[in-house]
Amino acid sequence: MDTKGNPGFLSDPTSDFIIREQYVIRDENGNPTETPVQVFERVAKHIASVEAEQDQEAYAKKFLNLHLSGDFCAGGRILAGAGTSHGNLLNCFTQGATEHQPDTFDGVMELAKKL
């Protein structure tokens, strides 16, 4: 994929810092194994993987260009999980029912213990 030039989103120092600190994959020693642009490439490739095989590259390129232009940024769970071994793309989870009403102190404490 063509990623020449200075990506709009990463030209912002805060955005670049967050991508490097939170979403770049690291090895067992904590060293980065990808660049911020490669984070977006990884995500774009993973998201496009559900398309017909002959269309995947085109969709990945479109998705990547949205990220690099700064017009769009996927949520944190997507950036952290897409194309990784854990693969978690969910930002929230539903917990089982509680014995106590969840909006009561006892219900909150019960849920906290479960978490």
C-alpha positions as CSV (number, residue, x, y, z in Angstrom):
1,M,0.0,0.0,0.0
2,D,1.2,3.5,-0.8
3,T,1.8,5.4,2.5
4,K,4.2,8.1,1.1
5,G,4.0,11.5,2.6
6,N,3.2,12.7,6.1
7,P,-0.1,11.1,7.2
8,G,-2.5,13.8,8.4
9,F,-3.6,12.1,11.6
10,L,0.0,11.4,12.6
11,S,1.2,14.9,12.0
12,D,-0.5,15.9,15.3
13,P,2.1,15.2,18.1
14,T,-0.6,14.1,20.5
15,S,-2.1,11.6,18.1
16,D,1.3,10.3,17.1
17,F,2.2,9.8,20.8
18,I,-1.0,8.0,21.6
19,I,-0.6,5.6,18.7
20,R,3.0,4.9,19.6
21,E,2.2,4.3,23.3
22,Q,-1.1,2.5,23.1
23,Y,-1.4,0.7,19.8
24,V,1.9,-0.2,18.3
25,I,2.7,-3.9,18.8
26,R,5.7,-4.5,20.9
27,D,8.0,-7.6,21.4
28,E,8.6,-9.3,24.7
29,N,11.2,-6.7,25.6
30,G,8.8,-3.8,25.0
31,N,10.4,-2.7,21.7
32,P,8.1,-1.6,18.9
33,T,7.7,-4.1,16.1
34,E,5.6,-1.8,13.9
35,T,5.3,1.9,13.1
36,P,2.2,4.0,13.5
37,V,1.5,3.7,9.8
38,Q,1.9,-0.1,10.1
39,V,-0.8,0.0,12.9
40,F,-3.2,1.5,10.4
41,E,-2.1,-1.0,7.7
42,R,-2.7,-3.9,10.0
43,V,-6.1,-2.7,11.0
44,A,-7.1,-1.9,7.3
45,K,-6.0,-5.4,6.2
46,H,-7.9,-7.1,9.0
47,I,-11.1,-5.1,8.5
48,A,-10.9,-5.8,4.7
49,S,-10.4,-9.5,5.3
50,V,-14.2,-10.0,5.4
51,E,-14.6,-8.8,1.8
52,A,-14.4,-11.1,-1.2
53,E,-10.8,-12.0,-1.7
54,Q,-10.4,-10.1,-5.0
55,D,-11.8,-6.9,-3.3
56,Q,-9.7,-7.1,-0.1
57,E,-6.8,-5.0,-1.3
58,A,-9.0,-2.2,-2.6
59,Y,-11.0,-2.0,0.6
60,A,-7.9,-2.1,2.7
61,K,-6.4,0.8,0.7
62,K,-9.6,2.8,1.1
63,F,-9.8,2.2,4.8
64,L,-6.1,2.9,5.2
65,N,-6.4,6.2,3.3
66,L,-9.3,7.3,5.7
67,H,-7.0,6.8,8.6
68,L,-3.9,8.4,7.1
69,S,-5.9,11.4,5.9
70,G,-7.1,12.1,9.4
71,D,-10.7,11.9,8.3
72,F,-11.4,8.8,10.4
73,C,-9.8,6.8,13.2
74,A,-11.0,3.5,14.4
75,G,-11.7,3.0,18.1
76,G,-9.0,1.9,20.5
77,R,-10.1,-1.7,20.8
78,I,-10.0,-1.9,17.0
79,L,-6.5,-0.4,16.8
80,A,-5.3,-2.6,19.6
81,G,-6.9,-5.9,18.5
82,A,-7.3,-6.0,14.7
83,G,-4.8,-8.4,13.1
84,T,-3.3,-9.5,16.4
85,S,-3.2,-12.9,18.2
86,H,-5.9,-11.9,20.7
87,G,-8.1,-10.3,18.1
88,N,-10.4,-8.6,20.5
89,L,-12.4,-5.9,18.7
90,L,-15.1,-5.3,21.3
91,N,-15.2,-2.1,23.4
92,C,-17.7,-3.5,25.9
93,F,-18.8,-6.7,27.4
94,T,-22.1,-7.8,28.9
95,Q,-21.9,-9.3,32.4
96,G,-24.3,-11.9,33.7
97,A,-27.3,-11.1,35.8
98,T,-26.8,-9.9,39.4
99,E,-28.6,-11.0,42.5
100,H,-29.1,-7.4,43.5
101,Q,-30.4,-4.6,41.3
102,P,-27.4,-3.2,39.3
103,D,-28.2,0.4,40.2
104,T,-28.0,-0.3,44.0
105,F,-24.8,-0.2,46.1
106,D,-25.1,-4.0,46.6
107,G,-25.6,-4.5,42.9
108,V,-22.5,-2.3,42.0
109,M,-20.4,-4.2,44.6
110,E,-21.6,-7.6,43.2
111,L,-20.7,-6.6,39.7
112,A,-17.3,-5.2,40.9
113,K,-16.5,-8.6,42.5
114,K,-17.3,-10.3,39.2
115,L,-15.0,-8.1,37.3
